[in-house]
Amino acid sequence: MDSIVQASRYAVVTGASSGIGRELAAILAREGYALVLVARRTEPMQALAEQLKQAHGTQCVVVGADLGKPEGVATVVREVKERGLEVEVLVNNAGFGLAGKFEELPAEQQAGMIDLNVRALTVLTRELVPGMVARRRGYVLNVASSAAFQPGPLMAVYYASKAYVLSFSAALYDELRGQGVKVTALCPGYTETEFAARASEHQRSRLFSGPLGRGDARQVAEQGYRALRRGKPVVVPGLMNRLGAWFAPLTPLPVLLRITRHFNSGES
């Protein structure tokens, strides 16, 4: 792990080795933040840290940690506390999904999905938000999904985990309003990242063939960052995704389930 000189503003970014997390880290570096980059794979983060140092003079701490395990979250918290870092921004981006029937997908992997998508996000937020409240300045960006707006047959646990992230973020947004801390849930649709490869490990899905269009990770990250700075509670990139989020609660449940199952299925 890197040693760094104390800077005034720090941002913690989980899932920073690729995709939306990597792009958010680059944006935060551009905006003058020093970074704590967190993911299981350290090599991509080391390369990113070097790039950001060359481009912006960014100071980075690279933390290799599996946030799907309690000791992984504890490692991140310990690094922050031992270094005396004042975290102004927390980006909870780490997460994964699995496509397939609930009773057929490995139980251990599904439990791991809940641990990463839900527990790690919650615990890390609980550890870092009190400092933001005490300083009356801070930002929390939780990466949810357009999946958060409806149940998802054939990706049941993933959709449910992202519904938690959306609900939790909205509640926290309200609780922290007036205390100088802004909370935003970023709800992208299918985006060009490594997500699809892992999600399709057990079953192919139409969702990842881009039937509703594919988002660009950089553009999604930019929209998420702008919404966070503006204090918006929820941002859904992409017109089709926004329409889907708007119509979901207005659609009869049996119809909504058939539509979602169709997109999550790999069947022709």
C-alpha positions as CSV (number, residue, x, y, z in Angstrom):
1,M,0.0,0.0,0.0
2,D,1.2,3.5,-0.9
3,S,2.4,6.0,1.6
4,I,1.1,9.5,0.9
5,V,1.4,13.0,2.3
6,Q,-1.7,14.4,4.0
7,A,-3.9,16.4,1.6
8,S,-7.0,18.5,2.4
9,R,-9.6,16.5,0.5
10,Y,-9.9,12.8,0.1
11,A,-12.4,10.6,-1.8
12,V,-12.8,6.9,-1.2
13,V,-13.8,5.0,-4.3
14,T,-14.7,1.3,-4.1
15,G,-14.6,-0.9,-7.2
16,A,-12.0,1.4,-8.6
17,S,-10.1,-1.1,-10.7
18,S,-12.4,-0.8,-13.7
19,G,-15.6,0.6,-15.2
20,I,-17.7,3.3,-13.6
21,G,-15.5,3.2,-10.4
22,R,-12.4,3.9,-12.4
23,E,-14.1,6.7,-14.3
24,L,-15.4,8.3,-11.1
25,A,-11.9,8.1,-9.6
26,A,-10.5,10.0,-12.7
27,I,-13.2,12.6,-12.4
28,L,-12.5,13.2,-8.7
29,A,-8.8,13.4,-9.4
30,R,-9.6,16.1,-12.0
31,E,-11.6,17.9,-9.4
32,G,-8.6,18.0,-7.0
33,Y,-9.3,15.2,-4.6
34,A,-6.7,12.8,-3.3
35,L,-7.9,9.3,-3.6
36,V,-8.2,6.1,-1.7
37,L,-8.7,3.4,-4.4
38,V,-10.3,0.2,-3.2
39,A,-10.8,-3.1,-5.1
40,R,-9.6,-6.7,-4.9
41,R,-7.2,-6.3,-7.8
42,T,-4.4,-3.9,-7.1
43,E,-2.5,-3.9,-10.4
44,P,-5.1,-2.0,-12.3
45,M,-5.4,0.5,-9.5
46,Q,-1.6,1.0,-9.3
47,A,-1.6,1.8,-13.0
48,L,-4.5,4.2,-12.5
49,A,-2.8,5.9,-9.6
50,E,0.3,6.5,-11.7
51,Q,-1.8,7.9,-14.6
52,L,-3.7,10.2,-12.3
53,K,-0.4,11.4,-10.6
54,Q,1.0,12.2,-14.1
55,A,-2.1,14.0,-15.2
56,H,-3.2,15.8,-12.1
57,G,-0.5,15.3,-9.4
58,T,-3.0,13.2,-7.6
59,Q,-2.0,11.5,-4.4
60,C,-3.4,8.0,-4.1
61,V,-3.6,5.2,-1.5
62,V,-4.2,1.8,-3.2
63,V,-6.0,-0.6,-0.9
64,G,-6.4,-4.2,-2.0
65,A,-9.4,-5.5,-0.2
66,D,-12.3,-7.9,-0.8
67,L,-15.3,-5.9,0.4
68,G,-17.5,-9.0,0.2
69,K,-15.8,-10.1,3.5
70,P,-16.0,-8.2,6.8
71,E,-12.2,-8.0,7.1
72,G,-12.1,-6.2,3.7
73,V,-14.2,-3.4,4.9
74,A,-12.3,-3.3,8.2
75,T,-9.1,-3.0,6.1
76,V,-10.4,0.2,4.4
77,V,-11.6,1.8,7.6
78,R,-8.3,1.0,9.3
79,E,-6.3,2.6,6.5
80,V,-8.4,5.8,6.6
81,K,-8.2,6.1,10.4
82,E,-4.5,5.2,10.8
83,R,-3.5,7.7,8.1
84,G,-5.7,10.4,9.7
85,L,-7.5,11.1,6.4
86,E,-10.6,13.3,6.3
87,V,-12.8,11.7,3.8
88,E,-15.1,14.3,2.0
89,V,-16.4,11.9,-0.7
90,L,-17.4,8.3,-0.5
91,V,-18.2,6.4,-3.7
92,N,-19.8,3.0,-3.0
93,N,-19.4,1.5,-6.5
94,A,-18.2,-2.1,-5.8
95,G,-20.8,-4.7,-6.6
96,F,-21.7,-7.6,-9.0
97,G,-24.7,-9.4,-10.3
98,L,-25.6,-12.9,-11.4
99,A,-28.1,-14.0,-14.0
100,G,-30.0,-17.3,-13.6
101,K,-32.8,-19.0,-11.6
102,F,-32.6,-18.4,-7.9
103,E,-32.7,-22.1,-7.0
104,E,-29.9,-23.0,-9.5
105,L,-27.4,-20.2,-8.8
106,P,-24.7,-21.1,-6.2
107,A,-25.9,-20.1,-2.8
108,E,-22.5,-19.0,-1.7
109,Q,-22.2,-16.6,-4.7
110,Q,-25.7,-15.1,-4.0
111,A,-24.8,-14.6,-0.3
112,G,-21.6,-12.9,-1.5
113,M,-23.6,-10.6,-3.7
114,I,-25.6,-9.5,-0.7
115,D,-22.5,-9.1,1.4
116,L,-20.8,-6.8,-1.3
117,N,-23.8,-5.0,-2.7
118,V,-25.6,-4.4,0.6
119,R,-23.6,-5.1,3.7
120,A,-20.2,-3.6,2.7
121,L,-21.9,-0.4,1.3
122,T,-23.9,0.0,4.5
123,V,-21.0,-0.6,6.9
124,L,-18.6,1.7,5.0
125,T,-21.1,4.5,4.9
126,R,-21.8,4.1,8.6
127,E,-18.1,4.3,9.3
128,L,-17.4,7.4,7.2
129,V,-20.5,9.5,7.4
130,P,-20.2,10.6,11.0
131,G,-16.9,12.4,10.2
132,M,-18.7,14.2,7.3
133,V,-21.5,15.3,9.6
134,A,-19.0,16.5,12.3
135,R,-17.3,18.6,9.6
136,R,-20.6,19.6,8.0
137,R,-19.3,18.8,4.6
138,G,-19.4,15.5,2.6
139,Y,-20.8,13.6,-0.3
140,V,-21.9,10.0,-0.7
141,L,-22.5,8.5,-4.1
142,N,-24.0,5.0,-4.0
143,V,-24.1,3.2,-7.3
144,A,-27.4,1.4,-7.6
145,S,-29.0,0.4,-10.9
146,S,-32.0,1.0,-13.1
147,A,-32.8,-2.5,-11.8
148,A,-33.6,-0.9,-8.5
149,F,-37.1,0.2,-9.7
150,Q,-38.6,-3.3,-10.2
151,P,-38.3,-6.9,-9.2
152,G,-36.1,-9.0,-11.5
153,P,-37.0,-12.6,-12.3
154,L,-33.8,-14.5,-13.3
155,M,-31.7,-11.9,-11.5
156,A,-33.8,-11.9,-8.3
157,V,-31.1,-11.2,-5.7
158,Y,-29.2,-8.6,-7.8
159,Y,-32.4,-6.5,-8.4
160,A,-33.3,-6.8,-4.7
161,S,-29.9,-5.7,-3.6
162,K,-30.0,-2.6,-5.8
163,A,-33.5,-1.8,-4.6
164,Y,-32.0,-1.7,-1.1
165,V,-29.3,0.7,-2.3
166,L,-31.8,3.0,-3.8
167,S,-34.1,3.0,-0.7
168,F,-31.2,3.3,1.7
169,S,-29.7,6.2,-0.2
170,A,-33.0,8.1,-0.4
171,A,-33.6,7.7,3.3
172,L,-30.1,8.8,4.1
173,Y,-30.5,11.8,1.7
174,D,-33.4,13.0,3.8
175,E,-31.8,12.3,7.2
176,L,-28.6,14.2,6.3
177,R,-30.3,17.1,4.6
178,G,-29.4,20.3,6.4
179,Q,-26.2,18.8,7.9
180,G,-23.9,19.6,5.0
181,V,-23.8,16.0,3.6
182,K,-25.3,15.2,0.2
183,V,-26.3,11.7,-0.8
184,T,-27.1,10.5,-4.4
185,A,-28.1,7.2,-5.8
186,L,-26.7,6.7,-9.3
187,C,-28.9,4.2,-11.2
188,P,-27.4,3.4,-14.6
189,G,-28.8,0.9,-17.1
190,Y,-26.5,-1.6,-18.9
191,T,-23.1,0.1,-19.2
192,E,-20.0,-1.1,-21.0
193,T,-18.0,-2.5,-18.1
194,E,-16.8,-6.0,-16.8
195,F,-20.2,-6.5,-15.1
196,A,-21.8,-8.4,-17.9
197,A,-19.1,-11.1,-18.1
198,R,-19.5,-12.0,-14.4
199,A,-23.3,-11.7,-14.4
200,S,-23.6,-14.1,-17.4
201,E,-21.3,-16.7,-15.8
202,H,-24.3,-19.1,-15.3
203,Q,-26.8,-17.8,-17.8
204,R,-26.8,-15.6,-20.9
205,S,-29.1,-12.6,-20.8
206,R,-30.7,-10.4,-23.4
207,L,-30.0,-7.5,-21.1
208,F,-26.3,-7.6,-21.8
209,S,-26.8,-7.6,-25.6
210,G,-27.8,-4.0,-25.2
211,P,-31.5,-4.1,-26.3
212,L,-32.1,-0.8,-24.6
213,G,-28.8,0.7,-25.5
214,R,-25.4,0.6,-23.8
215,G,-24.2,3.3,-21.6
216,D,-20.7,4.7,-21.7
217,A,-18.9,4.4,-18.3
218,R,-17.4,7.8,-18.5
219,Q,-20.7,9.5,-19.4
220,V,-22.5,7.6,-16.6
221,A,-19.7,8.7,-14.1
222,E,-19.9,12.3,-15.2
223,Q,-23.7,12.4,-14.8
224,G,-23.4,10.8,-11.4
225,Y,-20.8,13.3,-10.2
226,R,-22.8,16.3,-11.4
227,A,-25.9,15.0,-9.7
228,L,-24.0,14.5,-6.5
229,R,-22.6,18.0,-6.5
230,R,-26.0,19.5,-7.2
231,G,-27.5,17.5,-4.3
232,K,-29.9,15.4,-6.4
233,P,-31.1,12.3,-4.5
234,V,-31.4,10.1,-7.6
235,V,-30.0,10.2,-11.1
236,V,-30.9,7.7,-13.9
237,P,-28.7,8.2,-17.0
238,G,-30.3,7.6,-20.4
239,L,-33.7,8.5,-21.6
240,M,-35.0,4.9,-21.9
241,N,-33.8,4.1,-18.4
242,R,-35.5,7.2,-17.0
243,L,-38.8,6.2,-18.8
244,G,-38.5,2.7,-17.4
245,A,-38.0,4.0,-13.9
246,W,-41.0,6.3,-14.2
247,F,-43.3,3.7,-15.7
248,A,-42.3,0.8,-13.4
249,P,-44.5,1.8,-10.4
250,L,-47.4,2.5,-12.8
251,T,-47.3,-0.9,-14.5
252,P,-49.4,-3.8,-13.2
253,L,-47.0,-6.2,-11.4
254,P,-47.8,-9.3,-13.6
255,V,-47.0,-7.2,-16.7
256,L,-43.9,-5.7,-15.2
257,L,-42.6,-9.2,-14.2
258,R,-43.1,-10.5,-17.7
259,I,-41.2,-7.6,-19.3
260,T,-38.3,-7.9,-16.8
261,R,-38.1,-11.6,-17.2
262,H,-38.0,-11.2,-21.0
263,F,-35.0,-8.9,-20.8
264,N,-33.2,-11.1,-18.2
265,S,-33.7,-14.3,-20.2
266,G,-31.3,-15.7,-22.6
267,E,-34.0,-17.6,-24.4
268,S,-34.9,-16.8,-28.0
